Every structure is written in structure tokens, then in C-alpha cells.
Amino acid sequence: MLQRTGEADALNGFYIASLGGYRFFYLLNWAYRAMTESDYSDRIVWIAGLVQTGLYADFFYYYIKSVREGKAKLKLPS
């Protein structure tokens, strides 16, 4: 729906932002494990996590912009 219309209501926007936040905190977990565990190394997981978080970064920009402007619907550029 978001791809077709380019708009998301507040609840859907918050849900997608929460998924992105989860990915961000997961990256922090990996960084913590890499610093504290001497044998922790999983490059595929790191690469996949960075790509997923990077894809959410664009959405986060428009989500935060929409929240600051107090709009009820999140509108993505087309």
C-alpha cells in the first residue's frame, strides 16, 4: 500500500519506524558483541544488517520530517 499510494497513516508509519529502530538496536548489539567477545565474527549478518538499516534510513528521514510537521499522514516522494 505504501508503495502504491506513497502515503501511510500514522499507525503504519510508526510500525515501519519501529521495525527500523529494531534493526538499529540490533546493529548496536552486534557492535557490543564484537567488542566484548573475542571470537564473534559473522560478516554475512553484518552486511545484511547494514543494508537493511540503510534502506530504513531514507524512510526515517521522511518519518521524522512528518512527525515534526505534525502531519497525520506520512507522504513519501514519488
C-alpha positions in Angstrom: 0.0 0.0 0.0 2.8 2.4 0.9 4.5 1.8 -2.5 1.3 2.2 -4.5 -0.1 5.4 -2.9 3.1 6.9 -1.4 1.2 7.6 1.8 0.9 5.9 5.1 -1.3 6.8 8.1 0.3 7.5 11.5 -0.1 3.9 12.8 1.6 2.3 9.7 4.3 4.9 9.7 5.0 4.2 13.4 5.1 0.5 12.7 7.6 0.8 9.9 9.7 3.2 12.0 9.7 0.7 14.9 11.0 -2.0 12.6 13.8 0.3 11.5 14.5 1.1 15.2 14.7 -2.6 15.9 17.4 -3.0 13.2 19.4 -0.1 14.5 19.4 -1.6 18.0 20.4 -4.9 16.6 23.4 -3.3 15.0 24.3 -1.9 18.4 24.1 -5.4 19.8 26.4 -6.7 17.1 28.9 -3.9 17.8 28.8 -4.7 21.6 29.3 -8.4 20.9 32.2 -7.7 18.6 33.9 -5.6 21.3 33.2 -7.9 24.2 33.5 -11.4 22.6 36.9 -12.3 21.2 35.6 -15.0 18.8 32.5 -13.1 17.5 32.7 -12.7 13.7 29.7 -13.0 11.3 30.3 -10.9 8.2 27.2 -12.0 6.3 25.0 -11.0 9.2 26.8 -7.6 9.5 26.4 -6.9 5.8 22.7 -7.8 5.7 22.0 -5.8 8.8 23.8 -2.7 7.4 21.9 -3.0 4.1 18.6 -3.3 5.9 19.3 -0.4 8.2 20.5 1.7 5.3 17.2 1.1 3.5 15.3 2.2 6.5 17.4 5.4 6.7 15.5 7.0 3.8 12.2 6.2 5.4 13.3 7.6 8.8 14.1 11.0 7.2 10.6 11.4 5.9 9.0 9.9 9.0 10.8 12.3 11.3 10.0 15.2 9.0 6.3 14.3 9.0 6.2 13.9 12.8 7.9 17.3 13.3 5.4 19.0 11.0 2.5 17.3 12.8 1.0 15.7 9.7 -1.5 12.9 10.2 -0.2 11.1 7.1 3.3 10.3 6.0 3.9 11.2 2.4 6.8 9.8 0.6 8.2 11.5 -2.6 7.4 9.7 -5.8 
